[in-house]
Amino acid sequence: MLDSAIASGCPVPDGQLISGLADDLANGRSAAPAICRDLLVLLAGVSDGRLGQGRDHPVAAVLALAAAAVVAGSRSFTAIAGWAADVPAGVLEELYRRCGAARPDAGPPSKATIWRVVTGADTAALDSVTGTWLMERAAAAGNLAASGHGGGTPLIPVRVDGKTVRGARNHDGSQVHLLAALAGSRGVVAAQAEVGAKTNEIPMIIPLLEGVDLDGAVVTADALHTQRATADYVHGRGADFALPVKDNQPGLFDALDALPWRDVPVAHAATDRGHGRVTTRTIQVLDAPGDLPFPHVSQAYLIERHVTALDGTPLSEVAALGVTSLPGTRAGPEAIAGLVRGQWAIESLHWLRDTLYREDQSQVRTRSGPRAMAALRNLAIGALHQAGRHDTTEATRWASRYIDRPFTILGLN
């Protein structure tokens, strides 16, 4: 059945990645989808522009080899081709057979073939494939929902943030900028979209979220996305939001700043020690006043962060205001604080792509290459996390020591 699906070119799913999960979780049913689809089945629906999708090297096989090489730490087309050249003939033959093709006599795909496939890939379809594959496995492992309030309906965080691929340039000289949505309690990239040179992140968040079923989800982002249109859209999709408020919304900021925070007790506090300092975070929460100039707000919050040296010497103090559509019955102060702090998870993903894969120094600059490689890096990092390895740099070394490990991590063996 699986082989026939691959041979027939199984279409890419429509992007509804979290469908029905909130209802299932609320009613105590398993959040796992009926099946976790095979990566090769999904990759068979990605076009790379070659006639016949490659007579000798099917696009699914080339992309699967590239994905496995990235799991093993490959950063460039030269490295991917070198890693693929070491794949045993029997493993390569089985991979091609499952893609409905015979292993070519010439052996694995060359660097030129890998370059043509990856830089010519339909990146919207590739992002959908990687998001679907990661989300299905996150759901099956129960890694989507975070804690709600007092045993209430679990919350599914969806964190949005953008990243410029500094080493890449479009044909007009502009830099490639990608917007991503990281979903689930442990975080996997559910969707990714490119922000065009003639626009910015603000209008792109809605097309990005079109690829994610938001029923029961809570969208977080930076203050740039604290926009009325975004709040209306998220609310209309049956989701909630928790957004910071800064000077880009002066009327809203002034209204929140004028609330009687001095009379509001600290509802939750947390202290962390590390890197030679002590960080204490506190949160105060108020029911939102009815005349607040922002739609669908149920609660307002003030988060303060105090950083001291280990000897108690003050180092910094930061205060941040925000709004959420979550009512107190669904999210108390601790849950709101967790959602706000969880936004840093997507910054951690971008940091990994820069430090581990040297994305900003990458020489992959042409056609769809930068976005496609970012998708493969998202897939690799998410797959390693799904395999229980959160020490990602060491995990890539571990994965590279045996040729079968990357295939196992991606479910390809």
Disulfide bonds with the S-S distance in Angstrom:
none
